[in-house]
Amino acid sequence: MLSTTYNNNSFFLLTIIILLVLSSVSPSNAQLSSTFYSKTCPKVSSIVRNVIKQARKSDPRITASLTRLHFHDCFVNGCDASLLLDVGGNITQSEKTAGPNNNSARGFNVIDNIKAALNSSCPGVVSCADILALAAEASVSLEKGPSWKVLLGRRDGLTANKTGANTLLPTPFETLAQITAKFSAVNLNITDLVALSGAHTFGRAQCQFFSQRLYNFSGTGNPDPTLNATYLTTLQQSCPQNGNGSTLNNLDPSSPNTFDKNYFTNLLNNRGLLQTDQELFSTNGSSTISIVRNFANNKNAFFQAFAQAMIKMGNISPLTGTQGEIRADCKKVNGS
């Protein structure tokens, strides 16, 4: 009897120990917290915001560009600031030169300025991955978009993945099915896809990323039939055939620097700039159509869905705890 009691107690204690161990290795995104820097760098959000406000005075595109950096970082290796790494040391290929980023992704100097400001206030504390997340939220809210509590505590990766950037990031030339698959691969659903596409309510795109819609869509020798005729003429004037492929065009011509729901109104009127924009509304039978209509008619619904999708995206495979490092310079791994 004594032996049985002892064994039961031992089993009970062992169970408690196992549960405690398991609780300490819970999924990494559970360790992210909006108050992560409340004691170590309490002014982190205002420092990030102030640097962006300064940059915005001379570069009205910067807020859209910074939002895009967070997106392009998280879809490759998770939200680990791998996008920011230059070639050097053990980094033999940079994500910056991958197709979706080369001569397109921008705002790296502003990220460096934010890092410098944070190093002055709380050196060695805030990761570059968290800077990207905070910069995206500040950029959206500064342009009259939604605000949300950014979950923090990410650490910086030690590697870059140029191949991943070339294959995992959505491109403007893909079908809705292809884009949906890429979002699904990182656990983002259809509503997240439509909401995050709404970030094209501000920013610019180069002619090379949509000119195929203007002259030879899908090899037909004709323009994309879903393009509004008046809008088509405007775009052809801006992007003449065999013209300068780097000419910039507003993603949302109605309010190019404001974060609002006009992007979705444009889609209802066949005025989506990129193929992947218009496909959200013009793909027959797609479940995205009703979501586009809802967001076009309800700004609050869009803003709420966008904020939730940004939080979900920010939770893609973060490094936490002792994983990775806190880079001293966002462009390079420590010690390189």
N, C-alpha and C positions, 0 to 999 in steps of 0.2 A: 504493500500500500504506500509506504514512504517512497519507495522507488518510483511508483507511478506518479505521485504528486510532484516529485522532483523533475521527472521527465516532462510533465505537463507545463510546469513553471519554466523549464528551460526552453520548451517549444514556444511558449508565450513571449519570453524575452527575445528569442531568436527572430520571431515574427516582427516584433517591434523594431529590432535593429535593421532587418531587411527593408521594412517600410521607410525607415529614416534614410537609408542609403538610396532607395529608389527615388525618394522625394528630392534628394540632392542632385539627381541627374535628370531632372525633368527637361522637356524640350527647351531649346535655347531661347526661343522667342518669349517664353514665359518670364525670362529674366529681364527683359526690357521694361523700363519704367519711365514715366514722364517726369519723375522726380530724381532720376539717377544722379544728376549733378547738383542737387539742391544744396549740398554742403561743400562739395569740392569746386564748383564753378557756378555759383547761383545766378550770375548775370549772363550765362551763355546765350540765352535766346535773344536778349536785347543787343548783345554784342554782334551776333550774326545779323540781326535785322538792321542795325545801324550801318554796317559795312555795305549791305545791299542797297540801302537807301542812298548812300553816297554814290555807289556805282550807277544806280538808276538815273541819276541826274544827267549823266553824259551818254548813257546807253539804254534807251527805252526797251531794247530787246532782252536785256540781261535777265529779267525775272522769268521769262519763258525759257531761256537757255538754261538757267539753273534748275528749273523744275525738270527739264528734260535730262539733265545729268543724273539726277537721282533715279529716274526711270531706267536709263541706260546702264547704270551701275547695278541695280538690283536684279535685272534679268540675266546677268552673267555672273556666276559664282555667288549669287546672293548679294545682299547689301554690305559689301566689304571694302568699298572704295578702290577696288581693283582698277576701275576705269581711270583713276587719276595717275597711275604709275607710268613714268617714262621709262624708256630703255636705259638699262644701267645695272651693274652688278649681276645678280641672278635673273633679272628681268630682261629677257632677250627679245621679246615682242610686246609692244604696247597695244592695249585695246583702243587707244586713241586713233590708231591708223587702220583699224578695221573699217570695212565698207560703210556701215551705218554711222560711223563717227568721224571719219577722215574729212577734214575741211568742213565739218558740219557741227560736231559737238564743240561748244565754246563756253566760256565763263570760268575756265580753269584759273585765270589770274585772280578772279574774285574769291574763289575758294582759298587760294594762297593768302590773300589779304585777310580773310576771316581767320585762317589758321594763325597768322602772325599776330592778329589782335588778341586771340585767345591765349596764345603763348605768352603774351605780355601780362595778361590778367591771371591766368591759371595754367602755367606751363606744364606740358606733358599729361594733361588730364583728358581733354576732349578729342575723340577720334575723328578722323577725316570722314569716316562713314556716317557718323552722327552729324557732322557739319553738313553733308549733302542732304540728309533728311530734314534738318532744321532750315536749311536754305530754301528747300522746296516749299515748305509751309509758309515761311516768311514771304517768299516771292508771290505766292498765290494770294495771300491775305493783303499784301501791299497793293495789289491790282484789283481790290474790291471783291475778291473771291472768298471762299470759306476759310475759317481757321479751325485748327484741331490740335489736340494735345499730342505732341510728337513723342512716341515711345523711344527711349534712349538707352544706351549701354552697349551699343555695337562696338566691336573692335575691328582694326584694319587688317586686311588680308596681306599675305606675304608673296602672293603670285598674281600674275595677270593671265587672261585667257583670251587672246586675240581670235582664236578659232571659234570659241564660244560666242564672242561678240558678232562674228560673221554669220553664225548659224542660229543663234537663239533670239536675237533681237528682231522684232517685227520690222518689215520694210514696207515702203509705200506701194510696192508693186504686187503684193500678195493678195490672194482671195480672202474673203471673210473666213472661210473654213480654215485656211492656213494660219491666219492671225488668231483665231479662236483656239486652235491647238497650242500655239505658243503661250497664250495666257493660261490655258488649262494646265500646261506643264509646270507652272509655278503656282498652281492652286488659286488662280483668279478666274472668276466665272463671267458669264455673259454681261451681267449688270456692271461688274468691275470694268470689263472691256469697254463698254459704251461710256461709262463715267470717265475713265482715264483718257479715252480719246477726246473727251471734252476739254482737255488741256490745250487742244488746238484752237481754243477760243482766244489765245494770244500767241504771239510769235510769228515767225516767217518761215518760208520754205523756198528752196532754190528751184529754178525752172527744171533742172535735170531730174527732179523727183516726181514731176507730174506731166512733163511735156509729151509723153507718149499718149496721154489722154487727149491732147489737142490736135494731133495729126494722124496718128497711126495706132489706134487703140487695138490691142490684141492682134496686131497684124492685119487688120481689116482695111487699112489705107484711109480710114475715116475717123473722125473724132469719137470720143466716148459718147454714146447716145444718151447717157444719163446727165450730161452736162447741160445746164441752162444755156440757151443759145446766146443771150446777151452776155452772160458771164464768159462763155467760150470766146467770144470776140475780144473781150477785154484781156483775157489771158493770152490770146494769140498775139495781141499787140505788145504785151509785156515780154512774151517769150516767143519771138519769131522762130520759124523752123531753121535749124542749124545755127541758131543765135547763141548768145552767152548763157551757158547752162547754170552759171552761178548767180544770175540775177535773182534778187529776193522778191517774194510776193507775200502779202499778208495772208495768213491762214484763215483769218476772219476779217474780211474787208469792211464789215459794218462797224466793228469796234476792235481794232487790231491790238490795242494795248490794255484792254480791260478784260478781266476774268468774269464772264457772264454766260448766259444761256444762248446767246445769239448763234454760236456754232451749230446748235441743233436746229434752230430756225432756218439757218442756211441750208442744212441738209434737206429739210422739208421742201425747199425751193430749188433743189438740185444745184446748189452752189457750194458743195464741198470741194475743197481744193485738191486733196489727195484722193487717189483711187480708194484707199482704205478708209477714208472719211465717208465718201458717198455710199460705199458698199453697206454701211450700217443701216441705211434707209432704203437703198435701191436693190437689195438682194431679195428676190421674191421668196416669200414664205418664211423669212428669217425672224427669229424671236427678238432680234434687235430693233425691229421697226417700232413696236409698241413702246419700247424703252426710250427711243429717240423722241417719239411723239410726247411722251410723258415729260421728259426733260425740257423739251421745247416750250411746253405749256406751264411748267412748274419749276421755277428757279430753285426753290427750297429743296425739292426732291433731288435735283441735280447736285446741289451743293452738299447735301447730306450724303448722297451716294459717293460723291467724289472724295470727301473726307474719309469715309469708311474704306474706300478702295486704296487710298494712299497709305492708310495705316496697315492694311493687309499687305500691300506691296512692300512696305518698309520692314515687314516681318519675314521676308523671304530669306531663309538660311543665314541669319546673322551669326557672326562670331561673337562669343561672350566669354565671361570668366577669364581664363588664362589663355584662351585661343587667340591667335594672331598677336597684334601689338597695338600700341598707340603711336602712330608715326609722328616723328618730330617735323617732318617735311612731307606733305601729302603726295609729292611727286616721286618719292623714293622710299624703299624699305630702309628701316634703321640700320646703320652700320654699312650701307652700300656706298 
